[in-house]
């Protein structure tokens, strides 16, 4: 007795609706609301002309490789100092997330040194910093070691030694400034000032919007983020920012897809007001990206001039004529927090689900091998020899489809990360990748339903499975069922497509 196609279609449809419902009903939901309009950011004055005065960066400089002892390792860096007489202001570069090579600061460090500012760029530590664990206080101590070293140099004015931080460095630099009065000033570039998780979630949503990716792609990634249990992702920047007493210069690019620059600015102003610090300058740079460059090329117009004139003009430049100036920033959505995933959807449970599915897929072949070694691997009756091969082929196809789905999800996430830097022309590839993921998920569902129907029909027709066949059926169908539930939670069966 065979199950008709109509019955199978209805069954697959009902299962699909049930799995789609799982994706809608189970928490956490992530739907950042539009950011409310703030008149303060709609009437920002133009940047004062004296900040944009041309800088002549031609002074001869000396370069020196340095090695500073720190906790658990030595920090290797490059010192650049003007050869002109007198004491100069000085600054330490603090990198953003990642390996943090000193070479990324070479253009700025060279420019500043030739314009009269001593600089140190150093490689980020490798001990105590990795993908899972990031101790911002430890990184701040590294920066302070560089500050103390600069203050010992005869060509450095010890009262004008500051720290520059970009992106993740925006969480590090305030800790150092709050901890030590040796820090004379602070420069923040694309500083998030919200928690790392909120910043990443906002950047993800913004980049997916620019990629024209389906809303389901965002749900997939944000739910995955909610299951990540890294402590540093929920770091609160306010306590350190609220203790910064030094003059602050902050830059934000109006095309930066990685930072909620309007909310970051509000947080910074609130924190400095709390600290009683009125010596802050915030500049929005037209066409500036996350690194104050235009589409990853040249620095945005006025950035190097503003930076140099502000540093060399201290302490006089600490009190600007206007706190906020430059291009008008437009932030579309709030930097909403990603709710933590419930216990059944955490990273541990996801890993366990994948492992159990993998065990289920290999259990059948392993059991068959064991029975053959014991001399019991033959089919006991003629009916089994006829009915089992079609079922076995179905199970094999299910296993390959499931493996393909897992691989496609990983590839799709990788694709999004690659295109998050440069969105130009990427949306067809993103849509195609999402379509592949969804088609494989539905194909896995259909194969599961038809395989169950085939097994039931075969049992009615007289199939008497051996022990290893029982293991194969239970392992593949059970493992696939687990993957289907996980896929449902991550929205792979949700509507619309």
ABEGO torsion letter per residue (X at the ends): XBBBAAAAAAAAAAAAAAAAAAAAABOBBBBBBBBBBBAAAAABBBBBAAAABBBBBABBBBBBBBBBBBBGBBBBBBBBBBABBEBBBBBBBBBBBEAGBAAAAAAAAAAAAAAGBBBBBBBBBABGBBAABBBAAAAAAAAAAAAAAAAABAABBAABBBBBBBEAAAAAAAAAAAABAABABBBBBGBAGBBAAAAAAAAAAAAAAAAGBBAAAAAAAAAAAAABABAAAABBAAAAAAABABBBBBBBBAABAABBAAAAAAAAAAAAAAAGBABBBBBBBBGBBAAGBBGGBBBBBGAAAAAAAAAAAOAAAABBABABBEBBBBBABBBBBBBBBBAAABAAAAAAAAAAAAAAAAAAAAAAAAAAAAGAABBABAAAAAAAAAAAAAAAAAAAAAAAAAAAAAAAAAAAAAAAABABGAAAAAAAAAAAAAAAAAAAAAAAAAAAAAAAAAAAAGBBBBAAAAAAAAAAAAAAAAAAAAAAAAGAABOBX
